[in-house]
Amino acid sequence: MAERYINAAKDGYLDILREASRRDLNSTDDDGMTATLWAARNGNLEALRLIVGREGDVDKSDYLGQTALHHAATRGHMGVVSYLVNYGCNVFAVDNDLHSALELAALHDRQDIV
């Protein structure tokens, strides 16, 4: 069942996400990705807001240790980055290679994030 909500987060299907429980939204796929992580990675701000409002964990990381902020910063999703920072995510979190979201943004030449 969690796969349905993960796919909805990837594609921004808000009606499906509204049906999800907290447990569904924090469940992971084979890569350790949650609905929160997929929404941030794909820049789906409205989906992310809905997920976080339903207790999706903004600081949960995938199998690489990357959080929603890492994913959004790497891909240059400024609106998502701003939302996550204002929400209070851990801006100092590092991934398994000890990179912060800020470092990944710089490595990927996302100057608007840096």
QUIBELSUL-V336863 format. One record per residue. PSI is psi as a letter, one per 20 degrees, with the letter a starting at -180 (* if undefined). OMEGA is omega as a letter, one per 30 degrees, with the letter a starting at -180 (* if undefined). Layout:
# QUIBELSUL-V336863
psi=PSI omega=OMEGA
psi=PSI omega=OMEGA
This chain:
# QUIBELSUL-V336863
psi=h omega=a
psi=h omega=l
psi=h omega=l
psi=g omega=a
psi=h omega=l
psi=g omega=l
psi=h omega=l
psi=h omega=l
psi=g omega=l
psi=g omega=a
psi=i omega=l
psi=k omega=l
psi=n omega=a
psi=h omega=a
psi=h omega=l
psi=g omega=a
psi=h omega=l
psi=h omega=l
psi=i omega=a
psi=q omega=l
psi=r omega=l
psi=g omega=l
psi=g omega=l
psi=g omega=a
psi=h omega=l
psi=j omega=l
psi=q omega=a
psi=q omega=l
psi=a omega=a
psi=h omega=l
psi=j omega=a
psi=j omega=a
psi=p omega=l
psi=r omega=l
psi=h omega=l
psi=g omega=a
psi=g omega=l
psi=g omega=l
psi=g omega=l
psi=g omega=a
psi=g omega=a
psi=j omega=l
psi=k omega=a
psi=n omega=a
psi=g omega=a
psi=g omega=l
psi=g omega=l
psi=g omega=l
psi=g omega=a
psi=g omega=a
psi=g omega=a
psi=h omega=l
psi=h omega=l
psi=k omega=l
psi=k omega=l
psi=p omega=a
psi=o omega=a
psi=i omega=a
psi=j omega=l
psi=q omega=a
psi=r omega=l
psi=a omega=a
psi=i omega=l
psi=i omega=a
psi=j omega=a
psi=p omega=l
psi=r omega=l
psi=h omega=l
psi=g omega=l
psi=g omega=a
psi=g omega=a
psi=g omega=a
psi=g omega=a
psi=h omega=a
psi=j omega=l
psi=k omega=l
psi=n omega=a
psi=g omega=l
psi=h omega=l
psi=g omega=l
psi=g omega=a
psi=g omega=l
psi=g omega=a
psi=g omega=l
psi=g omega=l
psi=h omega=l
psi=h omega=l
psi=k omega=l
psi=r omega=l
psi=o omega=a
psi=i omega=a
psi=j omega=a
psi=q omega=l
psi=q omega=l
psi=a omega=a
psi=h omega=l
psi=j omega=l
psi=k omega=l
psi=p omega=l
psi=r omega=l
psi=h omega=l
psi=g omega=l
psi=g omega=l
psi=h omega=l
psi=g omega=l
psi=g omega=l
psi=h omega=a
psi=j omega=l
psi=l omega=l
psi=m omega=a
psi=h omega=l
psi=h omega=l
psi=g omega=a
psi=* omega=*
